[in-house]
Amino acid sequence: MKRRAFLFAMTAAAVMPALAQGKPTKIGIIGSGRIGSTFGTLWAKAGHEIMFSDRDADVAKKAAEAVGTKALSGSVEQAVAFGDVVFIAVPYGALPAIAQQVGSQLKGKVVIDPNNPVPARDGELGAQAKEKGAAISTAAILPGAKLVRAFNSWGYQTMAREANRPAPRMAIPIAADDPGALKVGIQLVSDAGFDPVPAGSLAASKAFDLGSSVSGKVMTADEMRKALSLN
Ligand SMILES: NC(=O)c1ccc[n+]([C@@H]2O[C@H](COP(=O)([O-])OP(=O)(O)OC[C@H]3O[C@@H](n4cnc5c(N)ncnc54)[C@H](OP(=O)(O)O)[C@@H]3O)[C@@H](O)[C@H]2O)c1
């Protein structure tokens, strides 16, 4: 390898999260309710290190205890500092508060976003985000974060049940604007026990928002690609 190419490869390897290289990584979770605890459990089973956080420290502590030695709990700030990747799983209306609390810490980090705007719960923000598309709305709330959209349109019980089933595995569509973040997200979807289906940009992910034609439907990757016209 020429010296320049070698140096580039070394630099890329140094900045790329361990996960993109197929190694265990540290995942900070904000919101340790149904979705947060489900995915913390699945990623811990896959060998990743987890730090749960929540508005209520006891909720995060219990989620970590349920997982066992691969999981810690801490404050929201500590979970963001801990994670090479951050998974935010809170009611959509809580995202601006999270941006205010840790938005500057999230800049440059890979952030996985499964959050759904629900106007009845999330008010005007929810109505606007539903109209515009959830992912690009989250990206506007968290500028600078390398956002990955995934896991949003299936119930947590369905995903917990279907994860790691024998092939063909359940498909999860995934979208990102940043290619490195997409790579990390694809690995995390796979490590959680699903077949990732890259589905384009954050704007394009409106096609698999909650309430879309694929929402709630358990499909194989081939079926999902067909349903989203990705072939
Ligand atoms: N449930 C599903 O099947 C499902 C499926 C796909 C996507 N989603 C989406 O995933 C997100 C989470 O859903 P969920 O069902 O897991 O909700 P959940 O069970 O209510 O858990 C959300 C957790 O986030 C905490 N939280 C609220 N504001 C916070 C803040 N500012 N900082 C830290 N933690 C905060 C909540 O604490 P408090 O109780 O104190 O408010 C709660 O423990 C939602 O956006 C939802 O649309 C849910």
The ligand as a MOL file (V3000), in Angstrom:
LIG
                    3D

  0  0  0     0  0            999 V3000
M  V30 BEGIN CTAB
M  V30 COUNTS 48 52 0 0 0
M  V30 BEGIN ATOM
M  V30 1 N -43.7280 1.5850 21.9670 0
M  V30 2 C -43.5050 1.1530 20.7260 0
M  V30 3 O -43.8960 0.0340 20.3630 0
M  V30 4 C -42.7520 2.0280 19.7440 0
M  V30 5 C -42.3840 1.4780 18.5020 0
M  V30 6 C -41.6210 2.2380 17.6160 0
M  V30 7 C -41.2650 3.5340 17.9490 0
M  V30 8 N -41.6660 4.0630 19.1460 0 CHG=1
M  V30 9 C -41.2590 5.4310 19.4760 0
M  V30 10 O -40.1860 5.3400 20.4170 0
M  V30 11 C -40.2560 6.4230 21.3470 0
M  V30 12 C -40.2930 5.8440 22.7480 0
M  V30 13 O -41.4670 5.0590 22.8780 0
M  V30 14 P -41.6750 4.1100 24.1370 0
M  V30 15 O -42.8910 3.3210 23.8440 0
M  V30 16 O -40.4100 3.4380 24.5000 0 CHG=-1
M  V30 17 O -42.0310 5.1930 25.2590 0
M  V30 18 P -42.0270 4.9670 26.8200 0
M  V30 19 O -42.1890 3.5290 27.1550 0
M  V30 20 O -42.9850 5.9580 27.3830 0
M  V30 21 O -40.5240 5.3880 27.2240 0
M  V30 22 C -40.0380 6.6680 27.0090 0
M  V30 23 C -39.1280 7.0160 28.1760 0
M  V30 24 O -38.4980 8.2620 27.8870 0
M  V30 25 C -38.4700 9.0060 29.0970 0
M  V30 26 N -38.3120 10.4300 28.8390 0
M  V30 27 C -39.2550 11.3720 28.5500 0
M  V30 28 N -38.6770 12.5660 28.4020 0
M  V30 29 C -37.3620 12.4010 28.6090 0
M  V30 30 C -36.2390 13.2720 28.6120 0
M  V30 31 N -36.3650 14.5660 28.3350 0
M  V30 32 N -35.0220 12.7460 28.8950 0
M  V30 33 C -34.8750 11.4390 29.1630 0
M  V30 34 N -35.8980 10.5490 29.1880 0
M  V30 35 C -37.1180 11.0370 28.9090 0
M  V30 36 C -39.8050 8.6800 29.7200 0
M  V30 37 O -39.8070 9.0570 31.0660 0
M  V30 38 P -41.1750 9.6170 31.7140 0
M  V30 39 O -42.0290 8.4070 31.8910 0
M  V30 40 O -40.7210 10.2420 32.9840 0
M  V30 41 O -41.7790 10.6100 30.7540 0
M  V30 42 C -39.8870 7.1770 29.4950 0
M  V30 43 O -39.2260 6.4460 30.5180 0
M  V30 44 C -41.5080 7.2280 20.9880 0
M  V30 45 O -41.1470 8.3510 20.2230 0
M  V30 46 C -42.3440 6.2500 20.1560 0
M  V30 47 O -43.1470 6.8940 19.1940 0
M  V30 48 C -42.3830 3.3360 20.0530 0
M  V30 END ATOM
M  V30 BEGIN BOND
M  V30 1 1 1 2
M  V30 2 2 2 3
M  V30 3 1 2 4
M  V30 4 1 4 5
M  V30 5 2 4 48
M  V30 6 2 5 6
M  V30 7 1 6 7
M  V30 8 2 7 8
M  V30 9 1 8 9
M  V30 10 1 8 48
M  V30 11 1 9 10
M  V30 12 1 9 46
M  V30 13 1 10 11
M  V30 14 1 11 12
M  V30 15 1 11 44
M  V30 16 1 12 13
M  V30 17 1 13 14
M  V30 18 2 14 15
M  V30 19 1 14 16
M  V30 20 1 14 17
M  V30 21 1 17 18
M  V30 22 2 18 19
M  V30 23 1 18 20
M  V30 24 1 18 21
M  V30 25 1 21 22
M  V30 26 1 22 23
M  V30 27 1 23 24
M  V30 28 1 23 42
M  V30 29 1 24 25
M  V30 30 1 25 26
M  V30 31 1 25 36
M  V30 32 1 26 27
M  V30 33 1 26 35
M  V30 34 2 27 28
M  V30 35 1 28 29
M  V30 36 1 29 30
M  V30 37 2 29 35
M  V30 38 1 30 31
M  V30 39 2 30 32
M  V30 40 1 32 33
M  V30 41 2 33 34
M  V30 42 1 34 35
M  V30 43 1 36 37
M  V30 44 1 36 42
M  V30 45 1 37 38
M  V30 46 2 38 39
M  V30 47 1 38 40
M  V30 48 1 38 41
M  V30 49 1 42 43
M  V30 50 1 44 45
M  V30 51 1 44 46
M  V30 52 1 46 47
M  V30 END BOND
M  V30 END CTAB
M  END
